[in-house]
Amino acid sequence: MMPENSKMQTFFTKRSNIILCAIICTFLWGSAFPSVKIGYELFSIASEDAFSKLVYAGLRFSIAGFMTLLISMFLNKKLCFPRKNAISAMLALAVIQTFLQYVFYYLGLANTTGVKGAILSSTNAIFIVLLAHFFCKGEKITKKKLFGCAIGFVGVLLVNLSSGSLDLSFSFSGDGYIVLSALFFAIGSVISKHLPQDADSTSITGWQLLIGGLLLLLVGYLGGGGILHVTLSGVLLLLYSAFISAAAFTLWLFLMRYNPAGKIAIYSFLTPIFGTILSGIFLGEEFLTWNNALALLCVCLGIYFVNAVPHAPGAAKKQDVPKEDTCNPSKTPQA
């Protein structure tokens, strides 16, 4: 009988499974844009009620953290806590990649369209490349990466062109907040690269989401926010939003674990495409415009060129399959 780890590796390295899993992940992430805006309506959260938005976000990520920890318990057969050498990075991720990112994400998305939010948030790939050049060893900016960043920046400009005119339409409390959200996501991504090799990625993310979600709840409630109008449809949408964070991350984690990072990362260009289309369908927003089409094309090409970096000749093939994470590094995984 084939060992469990070998079965998972075989499944997640099969080309058809890679494509299917990547599409599922990016579809879920893309659906988050209309889900958040619809959630505001279902819970009757006023556009000017910033603290209630933070309460809503806090509920989502607290539940997502709980879901992810349940996944970690299933995979590791027990509840894993961060080891001492990973606590500081985990707390930094909770504050930066969950709390700060989603403070600006939820407040910004309330003041811009789902279409623009989907496209602008994809600029996190550009920020990751720039930050990794300075803070990650061996990840230097190349001509191809610079070309990708330039194309992506053109996409950011195009999406802010008012339809039918050449005037820039930019709201800092809307579009600007979404870009800041993308920046904090990128900072968190760089921090995650410095996690210890013996850290269990699933449990780290579970605690990160849970702690970050609780911080969002705390700030929201201290600011006077709250959820007063509760409906079954609203609760179901909240659970779906939490599921997005828990399921998509876990699935993406295994794709990244058993395949070269560059081979998987290029699929991320599907997220703004799904986000734009789903926002158009469910929010009734106009998305079939010339500037949005060109912006999507530029951002997707930019992300592709940023991530599609070929392996150096003669690179060791064993790098294609990253080392297995475990919450108990002293225990050798079954072969």
Disulfide bonds with the S-S distance in Angstrom:
Cys80-Cys327 2.15
